[in-house]
Amino acid sequence: MTTAENGVCVDIDECQDGSHMCRYSQICQNTVGGYGCVCPRGYRSQGVGRPCLDIDECAQVPSPCAFQCRNVPGSFRCLCPPGTVLLGDGRSCAGLERGHIFTNSTRVQARLRPQLVSTLERPYLTRLSVLPEHLGSSRRPRHECPVGYTSKDDIDECAFRKPCQHECRNTIGSYQCTCPPGYQLLSNGRTCKDIDECSVQGVQCGPNQMCFNTRGGYQCLDTPCPTSYQRGRNPGTCYRPCTSRLDCGSTGFPLLQYKLLTLPLGIPAHHNVARLSAFSESGVLQDHTSFTILEQGGENGERPFGIKDEAGRGIIFTVKPLDWPGLVRLRVQATTLSDQGRITYQSIFIIYISISKYPY
C-alpha cells in the first residue's frame, strides 16, 4: 500500500511496477496489499521464484484416456489403436477393425468393437477374439492394488513423481516431504516456507541492531547512526537535525535508512527485486529523485545488482544471475532536485540483501 495526496491508502500493483518475485513462466496476479504467483494450466507451482513444473496427466489414476496417453508439456494427448478414430472429447476411441492374429502359429480372426467409455473414463469393452478351442476359455483373475503399490512392489513416489520441493522420503505406500532447517512444511505437504524468526520467535537483538530474517535463519545486524545524527522513530532510521531544508540538502545527508531484503537462489539477470522511495524525516515523499549506488560489496567480491530510476523511485535489479548464496551490502544515495536543478534533499540507504542457499 502507498498513501495518496489526500491521505487515502492506495494498493500498489506489484505486477505492473515490476517489484514482484514471480519468475520464469509464473504469472503475477495482483491482490489488495500484495500479489500472488500462479503457474499456467497444466503446470504446478514449486514456490515463488521457481520454475513451474509440468503435470504428468498420464500418471493420474484413472488415466484421462480410454486407450493410451502421451504426456506433452502443459497437457496430454490421447492415442487410439490402429483402425479406430479419436472422438470429439479427445479421450475416447471409436471404430471397427478386422484383421488376423497369430497365436502359437494358429490363425485366429479377431474383431475390435467400438469402445465405450465409462464415467471413470476407462473402456467397458476392448478386444473380442474368437479363440481356438485348445486355448481354453478360462481367464486369469484380476487383482487390484491399493494406492501407492504396483502388482509387484511399493511405488517409490520420490523417484517416480518427485513431489517434494526440498527432500522426499519414501514410505510404505506413500512418501513424506521434509524441509531444511529454518523452514516449515505447508499444509499441502510438499512446499517449504521460511520461518520468520524475528516476528514468530520474537528475537531480541542488542542496542542499535535490527533483526534480519533470512531464508532459513536470521541475523542481528548493526545499524549505527553516524555522529551528529539522531535515531528516528522507525527502526533502522537516523536523521540529522538542521535549520533549513536547503542547508540539509547542500551540506550533508539528513536521513539514513537501513533496509533488509532476502532473496531465493537462482533469480536470473535483468529482474527487478526491490523498489526504493525517498521520504523526508517528516514522512514527505520526494518525487523528483534519482538514485545512485555508491558502494556494493559481497562476501565473494560479487557485484550482482544495479539500480535504475523509474517515476521517482529507485528500482534495484540483477545484472547477473544469483547463482551463489551470501550477503551483499549496498550503499545507495537518493538525490532530489528542484525544478531549477538545485539539490533540495539527499538521503542514504544502507541495504543488506541475503541470497538463500535454496531456490525458495
C-alpha positions as CSV (number, residue, x, y, z in Angstrom):
1,M,0.0,0.0,0.0
2,T,1.0,3.6,-0.5
3,T,-0.5,6.9,0.6
4,A,-2.0,9.3,-1.9
5,E,-2.1,13.1,-1.5
6,N,-5.5,13.0,0.1
7,G,-4.2,10.6,2.7
8,V,-6.1,7.6,1.4
9,C,-4.2,4.3,1.1
10,V,-3.9,3.1,-2.5
11,D,-3.0,-0.5,-3.4
12,I,0.4,-0.9,-5.2
13,D,0.2,-3.1,-8.3
14,E,3.4,-5.1,-7.9
15,C,2.6,-7.0,-11.2
16,Q,2.5,-3.7,-13.0
17,D,5.6,-1.9,-11.5
18,G,7.8,-5.0,-11.7
19,S,8.6,-5.3,-8.0
20,H,7.1,-8.8,-7.8
21,M,9.1,-12.0,-7.3
22,C,7.3,-14.1,-10.0
23,R,10.0,-15.7,-12.2
24,Y,10.3,-18.0,-15.3
25,S,6.8,-18.8,-16.6
26,Q,4.9,-17.8,-13.4
27,I,2.1,-15.4,-13.8
28,C,1.8,-12.5,-11.4
29,Q,-1.7,-11.8,-10.0
30,N,-2.1,-8.6,-8.1
31,T,-4.1,-8.7,-4.8
32,V,-5.1,-6.0,-2.3
33,G,-2.0,-5.3,-0.3
34,G,0.1,-7.9,-2.1
35,Y,0.3,-10.3,-5.1
36,G,0.4,-14.0,-5.9
37,C,2.4,-16.1,-8.4
38,V,0.5,-18.8,-10.3
39,C,1.5,-21.3,-13.0
40,P,-0.1,-21.8,-16.4
41,R,-2.7,-24.5,-16.9
42,G,-1.0,-27.9,-17.0
43,Y,1.8,-26.9,-14.6
44,R,2.2,-26.9,-10.9
45,S,4.0,-24.4,-8.7
46,Q,7.2,-25.2,-6.8
47,G,7.1,-21.9,-4.9
48,V,7.7,-18.2,-5.6
49,G,10.6,-17.6,-8.0
50,R,11.0,-21.3,-9.0
51,P,10.2,-22.7,-12.5
52,C,6.7,-24.2,-13.0
53,L,6.7,-28.0,-13.1
54,D,4.8,-29.8,-15.9
55,I,2.0,-32.0,-14.6
56,D,2.1,-35.6,-16.0
57,E,-1.6,-36.1,-16.5
58,C,-0.9,-39.6,-17.9
59,A,0.3,-40.7,-14.4
60,Q,-3.1,-39.8,-12.8
61,V,-5.4,-42.6,-11.7
62,P,-7.7,-43.2,-13.5
63,S,-6.0,-42.4,-16.8
64,P,-7.6,-39.5,-18.7
65,C,-7.5,-41.6,-22.0
66,A,-9.6,-44.6,-22.9
67,F,-6.7,-46.4,-24.7
68,Q,-3.2,-44.8,-24.5
69,C,-2.0,-41.5,-23.0
70,R,1.1,-39.5,-24.0
71,N,2.2,-36.6,-21.8
72,V,3.2,-33.3,-23.6
73,P,4.3,-30.0,-21.9
74,G,1.4,-28.4,-20.2
75,S,-1.1,-31.0,-21.4
76,F,-1.5,-34.6,-22.7
77,R,-2.6,-36.4,-25.9
78,C,-4.8,-39.5,-26.2
79,L,-4.0,-42.2,-28.8
80,C,-6.2,-44.9,-30.2
81,P,-5.4,-48.4,-31.6
82,P,-5.0,-48.8,-35.4
83,G,-8.3,-48.7,-37.3
84,T,-10.1,-46.5,-34.8
85,V,-10.5,-42.8,-34.5
86,L,-10.4,-40.3,-31.6
87,L,-13.8,-39.0,-30.7
88,G,-14.6,-35.3,-30.2
89,D,-13.9,-35.4,-26.5
90,G,-10.3,-36.0,-27.3
91,R,-10.2,-39.0,-24.9
92,S,-12.5,-41.8,-26.3
93,C,-11.9,-44.1,-29.3
94,A,-14.4,-45.5,-31.8
95,G,-14.1,-47.5,-35.0
96,L,-14.1,-51.1,-36.4
97,E,-11.1,-53.1,-37.3
98,R,-10.9,-56.6,-38.8
99,G,-7.6,-58.4,-39.1
100,H,-5.6,-61.5,-38.2
101,I,-3.7,-62.5,-35.1
102,F,-1.4,-65.5,-34.9
103,T,-1.2,-67.3,-31.6
104,N,1.1,-70.3,-31.3
105,S,1.1,-70.5,-35.1
106,T,-2.7,-70.8,-35.1
107,R,-4.6,-68.4,-37.3
108,V,-7.2,-66.6,-35.3
109,Q,-9.7,-64.0,-36.6
110,A,-10.1,-61.1,-34.3
111,R,-12.7,-58.3,-34.2
112,L,-12.3,-54.9,-32.5
113,R,-15.6,-53.4,-31.5
114,P,-16.2,-49.7,-30.8
115,Q,-15.1,-48.7,-27.4
116,L,-17.5,-47.3,-24.8
117,V,-16.1,-45.0,-22.1
118,S,-17.4,-45.3,-18.6
119,T,-17.8,-42.4,-16.2
120,L,-14.3,-43.2,-14.9
121,E,-13.0,-42.7,-18.4
122,R,-12.0,-46.4,-18.7
123,P,-13.2,-48.6,-21.6
124,Y,-16.1,-51.0,-20.9
125,L,-15.3,-53.1,-24.0
126,T,-11.9,-53.6,-25.6
127,R,-10.9,-56.5,-27.9
128,L,-13.2,-59.5,-28.5
129,S,-11.4,-62.5,-30.0
130,V,-12.6,-65.9,-31.3
131,L,-10.1,-68.2,-29.7
132,P,-9.2,-71.8,-30.8
133,E,-10.8,-74.5,-28.6
134,H,-7.4,-75.8,-27.4
135,L,-6.6,-72.3,-25.9
136,G,-9.5,-72.7,-23.4
137,S,-11.8,-70.0,-22.1
138,S,-10.6,-69.6,-18.6
139,R,-9.4,-66.1,-17.6
140,R,-6.9,-65.1,-15.0
141,P,-8.5,-63.2,-12.1
142,R,-7.5,-59.5,-11.9
143,H,-6.1,-58.3,-8.6
144,E,-6.3,-54.6,-7.7
145,C,-3.5,-53.0,-5.7
146,P,-4.0,-50.2,-3.2
147,V,-2.9,-46.7,-4.0
148,G,0.9,-46.4,-3.7
149,Y,1.6,-50.0,-4.8
150,T,2.1,-51.9,-8.0
151,S,1.4,-55.5,-8.6
152,K,5.0,-56.4,-7.6
153,D,6.1,-53.8,-5.0
154,D,5.7,-50.5,-3.3
155,I,6.0,-47.5,-5.7
156,D,8.9,-45.1,-4.8
157,E,7.0,-41.8,-5.4
158,C,10.2,-39.9,-4.6
159,A,11.9,-41.3,-7.6
160,F,8.9,-41.5,-9.9
161,R,7.0,-38.3,-9.3
162,K,9.5,-36.1,-7.4
163,P,6.6,-34.5,-5.5
164,C,8.6,-32.5,-2.9
165,Q,10.1,-29.0,-3.1
166,H,13.1,-30.0,-0.9
167,E,13.7,-33.6,0.1
168,C,11.5,-36.6,-0.2
169,R,11.5,-39.8,1.9
170,N,9.7,-42.8,0.6
171,T,7.4,-44.7,2.9
172,I,5.4,-47.9,2.5
173,G,2.5,-47.0,0.2
174,S,3.3,-43.2,0.4
175,Y,6.0,-40.6,0.9
176,Q,7.0,-37.8,3.2
177,C,8.4,-34.4,2.4
178,T,11.0,-32.6,4.6
179,C,12.3,-29.1,4.7
180,P,15.7,-27.6,5.6
181,P,16.3,-26.1,9.0
182,G,14.6,-22.7,9.3
183,Y,11.7,-23.7,7.1
184,Q,8.3,-25.3,7.8
185,L,6.2,-27.6,5.7
186,L,3.0,-26.1,4.4
187,S,-0.4,-27.8,4.7
188,N,-0.1,-29.2,1.2
189,G,2.6,-31.5,2.5
190,R,5.1,-30.6,-0.3
191,T,6.1,-26.9,-0.2
192,C,8.5,-25.3,2.3
193,K,8.1,-21.8,3.7
194,D,10.7,-19.8,5.5
195,I,10.1,-19.2,9.3
196,D,10.3,-15.6,10.2
197,E,12.3,-15.9,13.4
198,C,12.3,-12.2,14.0
199,S,8.5,-12.0,14.2
200,V,7.4,-15.5,15.1
201,Q,10.0,-16.2,17.7
202,G,10.4,-12.6,18.9
203,V,14.2,-12.5,18.5
204,Q,15.6,-9.6,20.6
205,C,18.8,-8.1,19.2
206,G,21.2,-5.7,21.0
207,P,21.1,-1.9,21.2
208,N,21.5,-0.2,17.8
209,Q,20.7,-3.5,16.0
210,M,18.0,-4.8,13.8
211,C,16.8,-8.5,13.5
212,F,17.3,-9.5,9.9
213,N,15.2,-12.5,8.9
214,T,17.0,-14.6,6.2
215,R,15.7,-17.6,4.4
216,G,16.4,-20.4,6.8
217,G,17.7,-18.3,9.7
218,Y,18.2,-14.7,11.0
219,Q,21.0,-12.3,11.8
220,C,21.3,-9.3,14.2
221,L,22.8,-6.5,12.1
222,D,24.4,-3.3,13.5
223,T,22.5,-0.2,12.4
224,P,24.6,2.6,14.0
225,C,23.7,6.3,13.4
226,P,26.6,8.5,12.3
227,T,28.0,11.2,14.5
228,S,25.6,14.2,14.8
229,Y,22.7,12.0,13.7
230,Q,19.8,11.0,15.9
231,R,17.8,7.8,15.8
232,G,14.4,8.1,14.3
233,R,11.1,6.8,15.4
234,N,11.2,3.9,13.0
235,P,13.7,1.1,13.4
236,G,16.8,1.5,11.3
237,T,16.3,5.2,10.6
238,C,18.7,8.0,11.5
239,Y,18.3,11.7,10.8
240,R,20.4,14.9,11.4
241,P,18.5,17.9,12.7
242,C,19.1,21.0,10.6
243,T,17.8,24.5,10.5
244,S,16.6,24.5,6.8
245,R,15.9,22.1,4.0
246,L,18.4,23.9,1.8
247,D,21.2,23.6,4.4
248,C,20.5,19.9,4.8
249,G,20.5,19.3,1.1
250,S,23.7,21.1,0.3
251,T,25.9,20.2,3.3
252,G,25.1,16.7,4.3
253,F,22.7,13.7,4.4
254,P,19.8,14.5,6.8
255,L,18.3,11.0,6.6
256,L,19.9,7.5,6.7
257,Q,17.8,4.3,6.4
258,Y,18.7,0.7,6.8
259,K,16.8,-1.8,4.6
260,L,16.8,-5.6,4.7
261,L,15.9,-7.9,1.8
262,T,16.1,-11.7,1.4
263,L,16.0,-13.4,-2.0
264,P,15.9,-17.0,-3.2
265,L,18.8,-18.6,-5.1
266,G,18.6,-18.7,-8.9
267,I,17.0,-15.4,-9.8
268,P,18.1,-14.7,-13.4
269,A,19.8,-11.5,-14.7
270,H,17.8,-8.4,-15.5
271,H,15.0,-9.0,-13.0
272,N,13.7,-6.3,-10.6
273,V,14.0,-7.3,-6.9
274,A,13.2,-4.1,-4.9
275,R,11.9,-0.6,-5.1
276,L,13.1,2.4,-3.1
277,S,11.3,5.6,-2.4
278,A,12.8,8.7,-0.7
279,F,11.0,10.2,2.3
280,S,12.0,13.1,4.5
281,E,12.2,12.6,8.3
282,S,8.7,14.1,8.4
283,G,7.3,11.5,6.1
284,V,7.0,13.6,2.9
285,L,7.6,11.6,-0.4
286,Q,10.4,13.1,-2.5
287,D,9.1,12.8,-6.1
288,H,11.9,14.1,-8.4
289,T,14.6,11.8,-7.0
290,S,17.5,10.0,-8.7
291,F,19.3,7.0,-7.2
292,T,23.0,6.0,-7.3
293,I,24.9,3.0,-5.9
294,L,27.9,4.4,-4.1
295,E,29.2,1.2,-2.7
296,Q,28.5,-2.5,-3.3
297,G,30.2,-5.4,-1.6
298,G,29.5,-9.1,-1.3
299,E,31.2,-11.9,0.6
300,N,32.9,-13.1,-2.6
301,G,33.5,-9.7,-4.0
302,E,30.4,-10.0,-6.2
303,R,28.6,-7.0,-7.5
304,P,25.3,-8.6,-8.8
305,F,23.0,-5.6,-8.5
306,G,22.3,-2.4,-10.4
307,I,19.8,0.5,-9.9
308,K,17.7,2.5,-12.3
309,D,15.3,5.5,-11.9
310,E,11.7,4.9,-12.7
311,A,9.0,7.5,-11.9
312,G,10.9,9.0,-8.9
313,R,11.6,5.5,-7.5
314,G,14.8,3.5,-7.5
315,I,14.5,0.0,-8.9
316,I,17.1,-2.5,-7.8
317,F,17.7,-5.2,-10.4
318,T,20.0,-8.1,-11.0
319,V,22.9,-7.6,-13.5
320,K,23.9,-11.3,-13.3
321,P,22.2,-14.5,-12.1
322,L,22.0,-15.0,-8.4
323,D,23.7,-18.5,-8.5
324,W,25.5,-18.3,-5.2
325,P,24.4,-17.8,-1.6
326,G,25.6,-15.0,0.6
327,L,25.2,-11.4,1.9
328,V,25.5,-8.2,-0.2
329,R,25.7,-4.7,1.2
330,L,24.6,-1.7,-0.9
331,R,25.1,2.0,-0.1
332,V,22.6,3.9,-2.2
333,Q,22.3,7.7,-2.4
334,A,19.0,9.4,-3.2
335,T,19.2,13.0,-4.6
336,T,16.1,15.2,-5.0
337,L,16.4,18.2,-7.4
338,S,14.2,21.3,-7.6
339,D,12.7,22.4,-10.9
340,Q,15.7,24.7,-11.3
341,G,18.1,21.8,-10.9
342,R,19.3,22.5,-7.4
343,I,19.7,19.8,-4.8
344,T,16.9,20.2,-2.3
345,Y,17.2,16.9,-0.4
346,Q,19.6,14.0,-0.1
347,S,19.4,10.7,1.8
348,I,21.3,7.4,2.1
349,F,20.1,3.8,2.1
350,I,22.1,1.0,3.6
351,I,20.6,-2.2,2.1
352,Y,21.6,-5.7,3.1
353,I,20.5,-8.4,0.6
354,S,20.7,-12.0,1.7
355,I,20.7,-14.7,-1.0
356,S,19.4,-18.1,0.1
357,K,21.1,-21.5,-0.4
358,Y,17.8,-22.7,-1.9
359,P,15.6,-21.5,-4.8
360,Y,12.8,-20.9,-2.4
